[in-house]
Amino acid sequence: MNIPFLDLKSINASFHGALEEATARVVRSGQYILGDEVASFEHEFAAYCGTSHAVGVSNGLDALHMILRALDIGPGDEVIVPANTFIATWLAVSFCGAKPVPVDAEPHGFNMDLQAVEAAITPRTRALMVVHLYGLPVDVSALQALADRHHLPIIEDAAQAHGATCHGVRAGALGRAAAFSFYPGKNLGALGDGGGVTTNDPPLAERIRLLRNYGSEVKYEHREAGFNARLDEMQAAILRVKLARLDEDNQARQRIADRYLQGMTGLNLVLPTIPAGHTSAWHLFVVRSAARERLREALAQQGVATGIHYPVPPHLQPAYAAMGLPEGQFPRTEAIHREVLSLPIWPGMTDEMVDHVIHSVRVCV
Ligand SMILES: *Cc1c(COP(=O)(O)O)cnc(C)c1O
C-alpha cells in the first residue's frame, strides 16, 4: 500500500464539480480582481474566525508583512518571533526592515516558550509574533498581561491553524491581527496562492485594504506607497467552496490524529500532545524520534511517505547568516529539527491507510 504524504488531487476531486462551477462563475462574471467573490469570501471567513474583519491578500507571507507595515513597524524596530518556525515568519519582519528576535521552543512541544519572551523584550521591541505551529494554537491569553504591560500587539501567524481553537476562541481572533495562508497544502487551500488577514480592529483592516492595492481606495488616488498583494476572484471563489467544508475536513484530521495517538502508544517515539482547552487543526502530525532518518527510510520502504517540518531552522539558514546566530543558540529548536517526522494526515485518508501507517510505524520504530 502506497500512502502519499498529502494527496491534493484526491482532496480537490472530492468537491465533486463544485470547484469547476465556482471557477466557471468567475470566468462568466467578467470581474477578476477585487469583485464580489473576494468581498463574499472576506465576510464568510471573518464570520468563521469570529472576527469583525477579514481582508483577502496574495499569500501568507504578504499577510504577515502587511500587518507589520500597518502597525508602522520598520527599520530600528524589533519583533519577537519563535526560533522554531517556517522561515516566512522571520522574512515578514525582515521585509519591513525590522529585526526578528527569536525565542526558543517550549520544553515539551513545538511552540514558542512563553516563559522566555519577557527576557527577549528590549526598548526597541514593537510586537510579539506567535506561530500556531502544526495547527496547535499558542495560548495567547498567557501572554496578554506581558504584552499589555509593554504595550505590544500580539500578531498571530495562523498559516497552519485554520479552525483551531484556544479556550473556545478560533485562531485568527486571538491577537490584534492574524495572518493566514491559503497555499494549496494548508487546511484551507486554494488552487494557487492566497492569504488573508483577520482582525477586530477596523482601522487596521482598512490600512491592510489600502496596502494590498497600491495604497489606493479610489482608483488612481494613492494615500500611501502600497503593494500589489490582492487575493484574486478565482481563488476567492474556490476558497468559498472549501471553507464550507473546513470544519468537516478538520474533524477528519482529528479522527486520524486520534487513531494515530491510540495506535502508537508505548513506542520509542514522542507523540504530539494537545494541552487542555486547545483544539488543533492538525495541519501536521509530527512525532519525534532520535533515529528520525532511519525511521523515515524504513517507512518509505513500507510505502509510507513522510515529511520533515523543518530540516533547518531559520537562524541556521544561509539567508540569515548575517545575523550571526551560532549553532547551539536555540538548543530546543535545533533538537526539534533533528528529530521531527511528519506522518500523512489529510482528509480522505481511509481507515485502512491510517492503520497501515500505524502498523508500519510499529514495525519500523
Ligand atoms: C505557509 C506558511 C507561511 C507562508 O504562507 P505563504 O502563503 O506560503 O506565503 C507563513 N507561516 C507559516 C507558519 C506557514 O506555514
The ligand as a Tripos MOL2 file, in Angstrom:
@<TRIPOS>MOLECULE
LIG
   15    15     1     0     0
SMALL
NO_CHARGES

@<TRIPOS>ATOM
      1 C1          2.7620   28.5570    4.8540 C.3       1 LIG1
      2 C2          3.2700   29.4140    5.9530 C.ar      1 LIG1
      3 C3          3.5120   30.7900    5.7880 C.ar      1 LIG1
      4 C4          3.5190   31.4840    4.4510 C.3       1 LIG1
      5 O1          2.4070   31.3290    3.6890 O.3       1 LIG1
      6 P1          2.5060   31.5210    2.0800 P.3       1 LIG1
      7 O2          1.1010   31.5910    1.6580 O.co2     1 LIG1
      8 O3          3.2360   30.3300    1.5510 O.co2     1 LIG1
      9 O4          3.2400   32.7890    1.8370 O.co2     1 LIG1
     10 C5          3.8460   31.5430    6.8880 C.ar      1 LIG1
     11 N1          3.9850   30.9820    8.0930 N.ar      1 LIG1
     12 C6          3.8030   29.6560    8.2880 C.ar      1 LIG1
     13 C7          3.9530   29.1160    9.6730 C.3       1 LIG1
     14 C8          3.4520   28.8300    7.2260 C.ar      1 LIG1
     15 O5          3.2950   27.5200    7.4270 O.3       1 LIG1
@<TRIPOS>BOND
     1     1     2 1
     2     2     3 ar
     3     2    14 ar
     4     3     4 1
     5     3    10 ar
     6     4     5 1
     7     5     6 1
     8     6     7 2
     9     6     8 1
    10     6     9 1
    11    10    11 ar
    12    11    12 ar
    13    12    13 1
    14    12    14 ar
    15    14    15 1
@<TRIPOS>SUBSTRUCTURE
     1 LIG1         1 GROUP 0 **** ****
